[in-house]
Amino acid sequence: MSFSSDAKAELIRLPLERDCCVLAELSALTQTTGSLGFQGGGRFSVSWQVENAALARRIFRMLKERLGLSPSLHFVQHARLGGRRTCVLTVEGDDAPKLLTALRMMEPDEHGAPVLKRTLPRPQITRQCCRRAYLRGAFLGAGSVTNPDRGYHLEIAARDEGLLELAEKLLAQHDLPARHHLRRGVPVIYLKGGQEIADALALMGASGALMKLENIRITRQMRGAANRASNCDEHNTERQLSAAQQQVEAVKLIAIHRGLFTLPPALRQMAELRLSHPDASLEELGALAEPPIGKSGVNGRMRRLNAAAQEVARELTEAQRPTNANP
């Protein structure tokens, strides 16, 4: 199973909370996976189509155990989708108005007859627990989260813009600013960043997925730190080799045009060591010297050798300049 499927499976297994939370979660699930049907004679039906059988069972329990309704369940086989089955839950008859009224999608008119609201349903979400339940229902119905090994991305994609606006508002109340865009005409809100997604999973109640995410985050951070250290060491080694090569060229210039015998004994020794050990570090050259000297001492002698090489280079440049002939 994918990381997203594991997170959803964990949320589905959570026990049903208080009635207000059940209504909040069921409202989000209805807005994402539900549909309203008209049967004539002022009668309605509400259906949910989900591919996850465990989610269908959770919705069934909400309807049966908490609202006292009797939903029917059947399966639809999709030949064009590789033979996948979709679970279809349906509430109809006298149960439909009860459900729609509980979800604040229907209200009595002046004569007491239930009528559908003309506006989008706005579930009553005043408590912290209800806000968590609504976000959980929205994620179960239309959400997904990327495997943290490949990146950090959690999103909810639904055509019901009212649901997305409310979900975005609820996330913002928990300092989780969601971004939004259109994907093939479907509105999407999403979170980026490991910490934001970890907070969102914790908010919805997916503690197991949260722990797995944190373990992956720690592993990625350690791997990144190791890579940065390796790159830094590689860069330092390249820089060291480049400096050593420049020192070798400087010593060769002095040897060719002046001779190393013209150098003071300490500089002559360091020049010979550099020529015989072109890849050695300053510390290694200092250890080879007689008597051994530290890195700063080697560095000082190398600076003097470079200065002598620059002086030789200036002499060569002046010697190559044409002299002005007297008229």
C-alpha positions in Angstrom: 0.0 0.0 0.0 1.1 3.6 -0.6 1.8 6.0 2.2 -1.5 7.8 1.4 -3.5 4.6 1.5 -1.8 3.7 4.9 -2.7 7.1 6.3 -6.3 6.8 5.2 -6.6 3.3 6.5 -5.4 4.5 9.9 -8.0 7.3 9.9 -10.7 4.9 8.9 -9.9 2.7 11.9 -10.3 5.5 14.4 -13.4 5.0 16.7 -16.4 7.2 16.0 -16.4 10.3 18.2 -19.2 12.3 19.6 -22.3 12.9 17.5 -21.3 16.4 16.5 -18.0 15.1 15.2 -19.7 12.3 13.3 -21.9 14.9 11.5 -18.9 17.1 10.7 -17.0 14.1 9.2 -20.1 12.8 7.4 -20.8 16.3 6.0 -17.3 16.4 4.4 -17.7 12.9 3.1 -21.0 13.8 1.5 -19.6 16.9 -0.2 -16.7 14.9 -1.6 -18.2 11.4 -2.4 -22.0 11.9 -2.2 -24.7 12.8 -4.6 -28.3 13.9 -4.3 -31.0 12.1 -6.3 -34.6 13.2 -7.0 -37.1 10.3 -7.1 -40.3 12.3 -7.9 -43.1 13.3 -5.7 -40.8 15.5 -3.6 -38.7 12.5 -2.5 -35.0 12.4 -2.5 -32.1 10.0 -2.1 -28.5 10.4 -1.0 -25.7 8.1 -2.3 -22.0 7.8 -1.6 -19.7 6.1 -4.1 -16.3 5.0 -2.7 -13.8 2.5 -3.9 -12.5 1.8 -0.4 -14.7 -0.9 1.2 -13.4 0.1 4.7 -14.5 3.7 4.2 -17.9 2.4 3.0 -18.2 0.5 6.3 -17.3 3.6 8.3 -20.0 5.7 6.5 -22.4 2.8 7.1 -21.7 2.8 10.8 -22.2 6.6 11.0 -25.5 6.3 9.4 -26.7 3.2 11.2 -25.3 3.6 14.7 -25.4 7.4 15.2 -28.2 8.6 13.0 -30.4 5.5 13.2 -30.8 5.3 9.5 -31.0 2.1 7.3 -28.7 2.6 4.3 -28.6 0.0 1.5 -25.3 -1.2 0.1 -24.5 -2.6 -3.3 -21.4 -2.8 -5.6 -20.8 -1.6 -9.1 -18.3 -3.3 -11.3 -16.4 -1.1 -13.8 -15.3 -3.0 -16.9 -13.5 0.1 -18.3 -11.4 0.6 -15.1 -9.7 -2.7 -14.9 -12.7 -4.5 -13.2 -12.6 -2.3 -10.1 -15.6 -2.3 -7.8 -17.2 0.7 -6.3 -19.2 0.6 -3.1 -22.5 2.5 -3.3 -24.3 3.4 -0.1 -27.8 4.8 -0.5 -30.2 6.5 1.9 -33.8 7.0 0.6 -37.4 7.1 1.6 -38.2 8.7 4.9 -34.6 8.4 6.0 -33.4 10.9 3.3 -35.1 14.0 4.8 -33.8 13.1 8.3 -30.2 12.8 7.0 -30.4 16.0 4.9 -31.9 17.9 7.9 -29.1 16.6 10.1 -26.5 17.7 7.6 -28.1 21.2 7.4 -28.9 20.7 3.7 -32.7 20.7 4.3 -34.9 22.8 6.6 -38.6 23.1 7.2 -40.6 25.8 5.5 -43.3 27.9 7.1 -45.7 25.0 6.9 -43.2 22.6 8.5 -42.5 20.7 5.3 -38.8 19.9 4.7 -37.3 21.8 1.7 -33.8 21.8 0.3 -31.7 24.8 1.0 -30.8 26.9 -2.1 -27.3 27.6 -0.8 -24.4 25.3 -0.3 -24.6 23.4 3.0 -22.5 24.8 5.8 -22.0 22.3 8.6 -22.0 23.5 12.2 -18.4 23.4 13.2 -17.8 25.3 16.4 -15.7 22.9 18.4 -12.1 21.9 18.0 -13.0 18.2 17.7 -15.5 19.0 14.9 -13.0 20.9 12.9 -10.6 18.0 13.1 -13.4 15.6 12.1 -14.4 17.7 9.1 -10.8 17.9 7.8 -10.5 14.1 8.3 -13.7 13.6 6.2 -12.4 15.9 3.5 -9.1 14.1 3.3 -10.7 10.6 3.3 -13.1 11.7 0.5 -10.9 13.7 -1.7 -7.4 13.9 -0.3 -4.0 12.3 -0.9 -0.5 12.6 0.5 2.8 11.9 -1.4 5.2 9.3 -0.1 7.7 11.4 2.0 10.6 9.5 0.4 9.8 11.4 -2.9 8.7 14.7 -1.4 6.2 16.5 0.7 2.8 17.2 -0.7 -0.7 16.8 0.8 -3.7 17.9 -1.1 -7.5 17.9 -1.2 -9.1 18.1 -4.7 -12.8 18.5 -5.1 -15.3 20.3 -7.3 -17.1 21.6 -4.3 -15.4 24.9 -3.8 -17.4 25.5 -0.6 -15.8 22.5 1.0 -12.3 23.6 -0.1 -12.9 27.1 1.2 -14.0 25.8 4.6 -11.1 23.3 4.7 -8.6 26.0 3.9 -10.1 28.2 6.6 -9.9 25.4 9.2 -6.2 24.7 8.2 -5.4 28.4 8.5 -6.8 28.4 12.1 -4.1 25.9 13.0 -1.3 27.9 11.3 -1.3 25.7 8.2 -1.7 28.1 5.3 -2.9 26.1 2.3 -2.1 27.1 -1.3 -4.6 26.5 -4.1 -4.7 26.1 -7.8 -6.7 24.5 -10.7 -5.7 21.1 -12.0 -7.6 20.2 -15.2 -10.5 22.4 -14.1 -10.7 20.9 -10.6 -9.9 23.2 -7.6 -7.1 21.9 -5.4 -5.8 23.1 -2.0 -2.4 21.7 -0.9 0.3 21.9 1.8 4.0 21.8 1.1 6.8 21.1 3.6 7.4 18.3 5.9 6.4 20.1 9.1 3.1 21.4 7.7 2.1 17.9 6.5 3.2 16.4 9.9 1.0 18.9 11.7 -1.9 18.2 9.4 -1.7 14.4 9.9 -1.5 15.0 13.7 -4.6 17.3 13.4 -6.6 14.6 11.6 -5.5 11.9 14.0 -3.1 9.8 11.9 -0.4 9.3 14.6 1.0 6.2 12.9 1.5 8.0 9.6 2.9 11.0 11.5 5.6 8.8 13.1 6.5 7.2 9.8 6.8 10.7 8.2 9.0 11.9 11.0 11.3 8.9 10.7 11.6 9.5 7.0 12.3 13.2 7.6 15.0 12.5 10.1 16.6 10.0 7.7 16.4 12.5 4.8 17.9 15.2 7.0 20.8 13.0 8.1 21.4 11.9 4.5 21.4 15.5 3.4 23.8 16.5 6.1 26.1 13.6 5.1 25.9 14.7 1.4 26.7 18.3 2.3 29.7 17.2 4.4 30.9 14.9 1.6 30.5 17.7 -1.0 32.4 20.1 1.3 35.2 17.6 1.8 35.4 17.1 -1.9 35.5 20.8 -2.6 38.2 21.2 0.0 40.2 18.4 -1.5 39.9 20.0 -5.0 40.9 23.3 -3.6 43.9 21.8 -1.8 45.0 20.0 -5.0 44.7 23.1 -7.0 46.8 25.1 -4.5 49.4 22.3 -4.4 49.6 22.4 -8.2 50.2 26.1 -8.2 53.0 25.6 -5.6 54.6 23.0 -7.8 54.6 25.3 -10.8 56.1 28.1 -8.7 58.9 25.9 -7.5 59.6 24.7 -11.1 59.8 28.3 -12.3 62.4 29.1 -9.7 64.3 25.8 -10.4 64.5 26.5 -14.1 65.5 30.1 -14.1 67.4 30.5 -10.9 68.1 27.1 -9.5 67.0 25.8 -6.1 70.5 26.1 -4.8 70.0 29.9 -4.8 67.3 29.5 -2.1 67.9 29.6 1.7 68.2 26.1 3.2 64.8 26.1 4.7 63.1 27.2 1.5 65.2 24.8 -0.6 64.1 21.9 1.6 60.4 22.9 1.3 60.7 23.3 -2.5 62.2 19.9 -2.9 59.5 18.3 -0.7 56.8 19.9 -2.8 58.3 18.7 -6.0 58.7 15.1 -4.6 55.2 15.1 -3.0 52.9 17.2 -5.3 49.7 15.9 -3.8 50.6 16.1 -0.1 48.8 18.5 2.2 50.6 21.3 4.2 50.4 19.1 7.3 52.0 16.2 5.5 54.8 18.3 4.1 55.5 19.7 7.6 55.7 16.2 9.0 58.3 15.3 6.2 60.5 18.3 7.0 63.7 18.0 9.0 63.0 19.0 11.7 59.2 18.7 11.4 57.2 22.0 11.4 53.5 22.9 11.7 51.0 23.9 9.0 51.5 27.6 9.6 55.3 27.2 9.2 54.9 25.4 5.9 52.3 27.9 4.7 54.8 30.8 5.5 57.5 29.1 3.5 55.2 28.5 0.6 54.2 32.2 0.6 57.9 33.1 0.3 58.4 30.6 -2.5 55.4 32.1 -4.4 56.8 35.6 -3.9 60.2 34.4 -5.3 58.4 32.8 -8.3 56.5 36.1 -8.9 59.7 38.0 -8.9 61.2 35.6 -11.5 58.0 36.0 -13.6 58.4 39.8 -13.5 62.1 39.5 -14.5 61.2 37.3 -17.5 58.4 39.8 -18.5 60.8 42.8 -18.4 63.5 40.9 -20.3 61.0 40.2 -23.1 60.0 43.8 -23.6 61.6 45.4 -26.7 64.2 48.1 -26.1 63.9 51.5 -27.7 66.7 52.0 -30.3 68.5 55.4 -30.5 67.7 57.3 -33.7 
